[in-house]
Structure formats: C-alpha cells, structure tokens
Amino acid sequence: SSGINAEYGGVRVPDHKFVLDLCAELGAPIALTSANVSNGPNSLSIQDFKEIWSGLDVIVDGGQLLQATGSTVVEITDTSFTVIRPGRDYEKTVRVLSEEHHLENLS
C-alpha cells in the first residue's frame, strides 16, 4: 500500500520565506513528504528522519527547530471546514477560513 488516500489530497501552506521564495522561483508548488514516518514523532532536525533519506530527491537543512508542533489538518468543502487535527497556527487557520473565506466551521 502506498499510504495515499485517493479520495482526499493534502496541501501544506508554508509560512517560511525560503520555501515561499523557492515556490515563486519555480513558478509552481512543491510536492514533498513530511519529514517523518507516518504516525511517528515530529522531526526537529534532518537527523531525525535519516531512515527515509534514500527515498528523497532533496533535503534542505534549515537547522534545528525549536518546537515540533504538528500542522493543523483541516478538511475543506465548498462551504465549510472541519478541523481534523489542531496544531500549529490553529487559531489563525480557523480565523482565516471563517472570516476571510466565509466557510462554516463544522468542528
């Protein structure tokens, strides 16, 4: 099994200048894996996911992270959203989806 759910797709929206600049330079989003094995601990450095290096085309080392808060995961439809997993920037995510995009919070 590839671990890919064909019914849903995931999108990570970065808030990091290097990643945003890289996407702008490429003119396209970047397809990438999380830097940890599914359901494993969050990575704080590139050494934390050394076991998957051989399956990666590029590793960008941004240094040691200070925290390992997971991403907020949200299911979005045309008119609403449901928070599947609260995490980093949870409040900002809910505010943007509710107030700026006028989606109903079904969480």
Phi, psi and omega in degrees: 000137182279346182081005181267128176269110184291345181279332183232153174236150180249144177229128176257129180256105185285152174231054182223127186305316182300313182293318178297318178296320179297314178299318179297317180295320179285335182074021183199160174290166180250129174272125183209165177262160170292155182271044174197162176285143181312133180065010177271176179293153176292148181270138175253343177210167181295336178295335183289343178236031182303328182295344179250004181306319185296340179265006183251145177277325183216143172233124178254119183264106179266009180092182182288130175277149181274336180220159181234042178290129180290163178291152169284130180249128186229136170264127185239135172245188179296331188235353186209173175215155176227127177283119180274320179214112175290144180198217181302137178058030180305307184298318179297318180299312180298317180297313182297315181293322181284306189274320183271328182251358174056040176264146179279133178275111180263007183295000000 
